[in-house]
């Protein structure tokens, strides 16, 4: 019963805080205003991420106090890193910081984690390679969730799905500390998303998106998913498969911006969700479609702890084919739309 209360509490905290933050954000003019690179047509409060992070931090501290999570140096470094990205995200929502300032803070948090924390997923003999791969992973995933926050309910919904999959995996592998962290993170997002689904009343802002990205970047490499004596390198695939959609969205946006010779840090409407709406989907349909793709790809990771390398390779290929089919359909749909527009001219 105690465990259930502690798990549900972050949902309640988040759900109660959001209306207060809507009021505070509106009165202090901390708003996200409409623009040509944005899909919303009216100014929206930006402090939703404060509710998510606060609910998570409070939930984690209560779990530590109850003894369900055994506090250690790795969790201290984890909390400090989350605190850094939360703080820089909040400053960005208030003062609209330059991209390099946010990147500098992420680099600091990432270096702190890999130098003083513990990376359990990447198993390589050459330790420097572990640090380099982990650093690139942390910066990449942190920013992928920041980029993903471009439509009502999208980033938070994907966070809920991915956190759910990670929590099941950590339950399977009896890593209960990490399981509890994923569950309270999920609950914090559940309390927020009821105000963020289309039409949204508030955005999570960079406070929430950077916080969520850093959470997944670190929680995904803190755990061990299989018996290493039997399958030493399969664990590397688990974070990749669970986070396929954020990775795909980020890589595709980078490719398009490079192709069009546009600055990488300049926002646009070339994200996965935007391309779906360009094909005729409504915002709600695009978000729901991406939810389904996220679940279809991420759920495959649940089988990885019990399969061998060859089976894991087939699972990875299956995930790749799902993304490839989507790319082909989007290209075909875009070409058909352009052809129709030319005929109608």
C-alpha positions as CSV (number, residue, x, y, z in Angstrom):
1,X,0.0,0.0,0.0
2,X,2.9,2.4,0.9
3,X,4.5,1.7,-2.5
4,X,1.2,2.4,-4.3
5,X,0.8,5.8,-2.6
6,X,4.4,6.8,-3.3
7,X,4.0,5.9,-7.0
8,X,0.7,7.8,-7.4
9,X,1.8,10.9,-5.5
10,X,3.9,12.3,-8.4
11,X,0.8,12.2,-10.6
12,X,-1.2,14.1,-8.0
13,X,1.6,16.7,-7.4
14,X,2.0,17.3,-11.1
15,X,-1.8,17.5,-11.8
16,X,-2.2,20.0,-8.9
17,X,0.8,22.1,-9.8
18,X,-0.1,22.6,-13.5
19,X,-3.1,24.9,-13.0
20,X,-1.0,27.0,-10.6
21,X,1.8,27.2,-13.1
22,X,-0.7,28.2,-15.9
23,X,-1.7,31.2,-13.7
24,X,1.8,32.1,-12.7
25,X,3.1,31.8,-16.3
26,X,0.2,33.9,-17.7
27,X,0.7,36.7,-15.0
28,X,4.5,36.8,-15.5
29,X,4.2,36.6,-19.3
30,X,6.4,33.5,-19.5
31,X,4.6,32.4,-22.7
32,X,5.4,30.7,-26.0
33,X,4.2,33.1,-28.7
34,X,3.0,32.0,-32.2
35,X,5.4,32.2,-35.1
36,X,5.9,30.9,-38.7
37,X,8.0,28.0,-37.4
38,X,5.3,27.0,-34.8
39,X,1.9,25.3,-35.1
40,X,0.0,27.0,-32.3
41,X,-1.9,30.2,-33.1
42,X,-2.1,31.8,-29.6
43,X,0.3,32.4,-26.8
44,X,0.6,29.5,-24.3
45,X,2.0,29.3,-20.8
46,X,5.5,27.7,-20.8
47,X,6.2,26.4,-17.3
48,X,4.7,22.9,-17.5
49,X,8.1,21.3,-17.1
50,X,8.3,22.8,-13.6
51,X,5.4,20.5,-12.6
52,X,7.0,17.4,-14.2
53,X,10.4,18.0,-12.6
54,X,9.1,19.0,-9.2
55,X,6.8,15.9,-9.0
56,X,9.7,13.7,-10.0
57,X,12.2,15.2,-7.6
58,X,9.7,15.0,-4.7
59,X,8.7,11.5,-5.6
60,X,12.3,10.4,-5.8
61,X,13.2,11.9,-2.4
62,X,10.2,10.2,-0.8
63,X,11.2,6.8,-2.3
64,X,14.7,7.3,-0.9
65,X,13.3,8.2,2.5
66,X,11.0,5.2,2.5
67,X,13.9,2.8,1.6
68,X,12.4,1.7,-1.7
69,X,15.4,3.4,-3.4
70,X,18.8,2.9,-1.8
71,X,20.6,6.2,-2.2
72,X,24.2,6.1,-3.7
73,X,26.7,8.2,-5.5
74,X,25.2,7.4,-8.9
75,X,21.8,8.7,-7.8
76,X,23.4,11.9,-6.4
77,X,25.2,12.5,-9.8
78,X,22.0,11.6,-11.6
79,X,20.1,14.2,-9.5
80,X,22.7,16.9,-10.0
81,X,22.7,16.4,-13.8
82,X,18.9,16.6,-13.9
83,X,19.1,19.7,-11.7
84,X,21.5,21.4,-14.1
85,X,19.4,20.7,-17.3
86,X,16.2,21.6,-15.4
87,X,17.7,25.0,-14.3
88,X,19.1,25.9,-17.7
89,X,15.8,24.9,-19.3
90,X,13.9,27.1,-16.9
91,X,16.2,30.0,-17.6
92,X,15.7,29.5,-21.3
93,X,11.9,29.5,-20.9
94,X,12.2,32.8,-19.0
95,X,15.0,34.6,-20.8
96,X,15.2,32.8,-24.2
97,X,18.9,31.8,-24.0
98,X,21.2,31.4,-26.9
99,X,21.5,27.7,-28.1
100,X,25.2,27.5,-27.2
101,X,24.4,28.4,-23.6
102,X,22.0,25.5,-23.3
103,X,24.5,23.2,-25.1
104,X,27.3,24.2,-22.7
105,X,25.1,23.3,-19.7
106,X,24.2,19.9,-21.3
107,X,27.9,19.2,-21.9
108,X,28.7,20.0,-18.3
109,X,25.9,17.7,-17.0
110,X,26.9,15.0,-19.4
111,X,30.6,15.1,-18.5
112,X,29.7,15.1,-14.8
113,X,27.6,12.0,-15.3
114,X,30.0,9.9,-17.3
115,X,33.1,10.9,-15.2
116,X,31.5,10.4,-11.8
117,X,28.5,8.3,-12.5
118,X,28.2,4.7,-13.8
119,X,27.5,3.5,-17.3
120,X,26.3,-0.1,-17.2
121,X,24.9,-0.6,-20.7
122,X,28.0,0.1,-22.9
123,X,30.5,-2.8,-22.6
124,X,33.8,-2.1,-24.4
125,X,37.3,-2.9,-23.4
126,X,38.6,0.5,-24.4
127,X,37.3,2.8,-21.6
128,X,37.7,6.0,-23.5
129,X,35.4,4.7,-26.2
130,X,32.7,4.1,-23.5
131,X,33.1,7.7,-22.4
132,X,32.9,9.1,-25.9
133,X,29.9,7.0,-26.9
134,X,28.1,7.8,-23.6
135,X,28.7,11.5,-24.0
136,X,27.4,11.6,-27.6
137,X,24.4,9.6,-26.5
138,X,23.6,11.9,-23.6
139,X,23.8,15.1,-25.7
140,X,21.9,13.5,-28.6
141,X,19.0,12.1,-26.6
142,X,18.7,15.2,-24.4
143,X,18.3,17.3,-27.5
144,X,16.1,14.8,-29.3
145,X,13.3,15.3,-26.7
146,X,13.8,19.0,-26.9
147,X,13.3,18.8,-30.7
148,X,10.4,16.4,-30.3
149,X,8.4,18.9,-28.3
150,X,6.7,20.5,-31.3
151,X,3.0,19.5,-31.1
152,X,0.4,19.2,-28.3
153,X,0.9,16.0,-26.2
154,X,3.7,14.6,-28.4
155,X,6.8,14.7,-26.3
156,X,5.0,13.9,-23.0
157,X,3.1,11.0,-24.6
158,X,6.2,9.5,-26.0
159,X,7.9,10.0,-22.6
160,X,5.1,8.0,-21.0
161,X,5.4,5.1,-23.5
162,X,9.2,4.9,-23.3
163,X,9.2,5.2,-19.5
164,X,6.6,2.4,-19.3
165,X,8.8,0.1,-21.4
166,X,11.9,0.9,-19.4
167,X,10.0,0.2,-16.1
168,X,8.9,-3.2,-17.4
169,X,12.5,-4.1,-18.5
170,X,13.9,-3.0,-15.1
171,X,11.2,-5.1,-13.4
172,X,12.2,-8.1,-15.5
173,X,15.8,-7.7,-14.6
174,X,15.1,-7.0,-10.9
175,X,16.6,-3.5,-10.9
176,X,13.9,-2.1,-8.7
177,X,15.6,1.3,-8.0
178,X,15.6,2.2,-11.7
179,X,12.1,0.7,-12.1
180,X,10.7,3.1,-9.5
181,X,12.4,6.0,-11.1
182,X,10.8,5.3,-14.4
183,X,7.4,4.8,-12.9
184,X,7.4,8.1,-11.0
185,X,8.7,9.9,-14.1
186,X,5.8,8.4,-16.0
187,X,3.3,9.5,-13.3
188,X,4.7,13.0,-13.3
189,X,4.1,13.2,-17.1
190,X,0.6,11.7,-16.7
191,X,-0.3,14.6,-14.4
192,X,0.9,17.1,-17.0
193,X,-0.4,15.6,-20.2
194,X,-4.0,16.0,-19.2
195,X,-3.4,19.7,-19.7
196,X,-1.2,19.3,-22.7
197,X,-3.3,17.2,-25.1
198,X,-4.8,19.1,-28.0
199,X,-6.0,21.8,-27.5
200,X,-3.3,22.3,-24.9
201,X,-3.6,24.7,-21.9
202,X,0.2,24.8,-21.3
203,X,3.5,23.7,-22.8
204,X,6.3,21.9,-20.9
205,X,8.9,24.3,-22.4
206,X,12.6,23.6,-22.5
207,X,12.3,23.0,-18.8
208,X,10.3,19.8,-19.4
209,X,11.8,18.7,-22.7
210,X,15.5,19.0,-21.6
211,X,14.7,17.4,-18.3
212,X,12.9,14.5,-20.0
213,X,15.7,14.1,-22.6
214,X,18.4,14.0,-19.9
215,X,16.4,11.5,-17.9
216,X,16.1,9.0,-20.8
217,X,19.7,9.6,-21.8
218,X,21.0,8.6,-18.4
219,X,18.5,6.1,-17.1
220,X,18.9,4.1,-20.3
221,X,22.6,3.6,-19.7
222,X,22.5,3.1,-15.9
223,X,20.9,-0.3,-16.2
224,X,22.0,-3.8,-17.1
225,X,19.4,-5.7,-19.1
226,X,20.8,-9.3,-19.6
227,X,23.2,-11.8,-18.2
228,X,26.6,-10.5,-19.5
229,X,28.2,-13.9,-19.5
230,X,25.7,-15.1,-22.1
231,X,24.9,-12.0,-24.2
232,X,27.5,-9.3,-23.5
233,X,26.6,-6.8,-26.2
234,X,22.8,-7.1,-26.8
235,X,22.0,-4.5,-24.0
236,X,23.3,-1.8,-26.4
237,X,20.3,-2.4,-28.6
238,X,17.7,-1.8,-25.9
239,X,18.0,2.0,-25.5
240,X,18.3,2.3,-29.3
241,X,15.1,0.4,-29.9
242,X,13.0,2.0,-27.2
243,X,14.1,5.5,-28.3
244,X,13.8,4.8,-32.0
245,X,11.2,7.6,-32.7
246,X,13.1,10.4,-31.0
247,X,16.3,9.3,-32.7
248,X,14.6,9.1,-36.1
249,X,13.0,12.5,-35.7
250,X,16.3,14.1,-34.7
251,X,18.4,12.5,-37.5
252,X,15.7,13.3,-40.2
253,X,15.5,16.9,-39.1
254,X,19.3,17.3,-39.1
255,X,19.5,15.7,-42.6
256,X,16.8,18.0,-44.0
257,X,18.4,21.1,-42.5
258,X,21.8,20.1,-43.9
259,X,20.3,19.4,-47.3
260,X,18.6,22.8,-47.3
261,X,21.8,24.4,-45.9
262,X,19.9,25.8,-42.9
263,X,21.4,26.3,-39.4
264,X,21.1,23.3,-37.2
265,X,19.8,25.3,-34.3
266,X,17.1,27.1,-36.2
267,X,13.6,25.7,-35.7
268,X,11.4,24.7,-38.6
269,X,8.4,22.6,-39.6
270,X,10.3,19.6,-40.9
271,X,9.8,17.3,-37.9
272,X,8.1,13.9,-38.2
273,X,4.8,15.3,-36.9
274,X,4.9,18.3,-39.3
275,X,5.5,16.1,-42.3
276,X,2.5,13.9,-41.3
277,X,0.2,17.0,-41.1
278,X,1.5,18.1,-44.5
279,X,0.2,14.8,-45.9
280,X,-3.3,15.6,-44.6
281,X,-3.4,14.4,-41.0
282,X,-4.8,16.6,-38.3
283,X,-2.6,17.4,-35.3
284,X,-4.4,14.8,-33.2
285,X,-4.1,12.1,-35.9
286,X,-0.4,12.8,-36.3
287,X,0.3,12.6,-32.6
288,X,-1.7,9.4,-32.2
289,X,0.1,7.9,-35.2
290,X,3.5,8.7,-33.7
291,X,2.3,7.2,-30.4
292,X,1.5,3.9,-32.2
293,X,4.9,3.9,-34.0
294,X,6.6,4.5,-30.7
295,X,4.8,1.6,-29.1
296,X,5.4,-0.7,-32.1
297,X,9.1,-0.1,-32.1
298,X,9.8,0.3,-28.4
299,X,7.9,-2.7,-27.2
300,X,10.2,-5.0,-29.2
301,X,12.9,-4.2,-26.6
302,X,10.9,-6.3,-24.1
303,X,12.1,-9.4,-25.8
304,X,15.8,-8.6,-25.9
305,X,16.8,-9.9,-22.4
306,X,15.8,-13.4,-23.4
307,X,17.0,-13.7,-27.0
308,X,20.4,-14.3,-28.7
309,X,22.4,-12.0,-30.9
310,X,20.9,-13.4,-34.2
311,X,17.3,-12.9,-32.9
312,X,18.2,-9.5,-31.7
313,X,19.6,-8.6,-35.1
314,X,16.2,-9.6,-36.7
315,X,14.4,-7.5,-34.2
316,X,16.7,-4.5,-35.0
317,X,16.0,-5.1,-38.7
318,X,12.2,-5.2,-38.1
319,X,12.5,-1.9,-36.3
320,X,14.5,-0.5,-39.2
321,X,11.9,-1.7,-41.7
322,X,9.1,0.0,-39.8
323,X,10.9,3.3,-40.1
324,X,11.8,2.6,-43.7
325,X,8.1,1.9,-44.6
326,X,7.2,5.2,-42.9
327,X,9.9,7.1,-44.9
328,X,8.7,5.6,-48.2
329,X,5.1,6.4,-47.5
330,X,5.9,10.0,-46.6
331,X,8.0,10.5,-49.7
332,X,5.3,8.9,-51.9
333,X,2.6,11.1,-50.2
334,X,4.7,14.2,-50.6
335,X,5.3,13.5,-54.3
336,X,1.6,12.8,-54.9
337,X,0.6,16.0,-53.1
338,X,3.1,18.1,-55.2
339,X,1.8,16.4,-58.4
340,X,-1.8,17.2,-57.5
341,X,-0.9,20.8,-56.8
342,X,0.8,21.2,-60.2
343,X,-2.3,19.7,-61.9
344,X,-4.6,22.2,-60.1
345,X,-2.5,25.2,-61.1
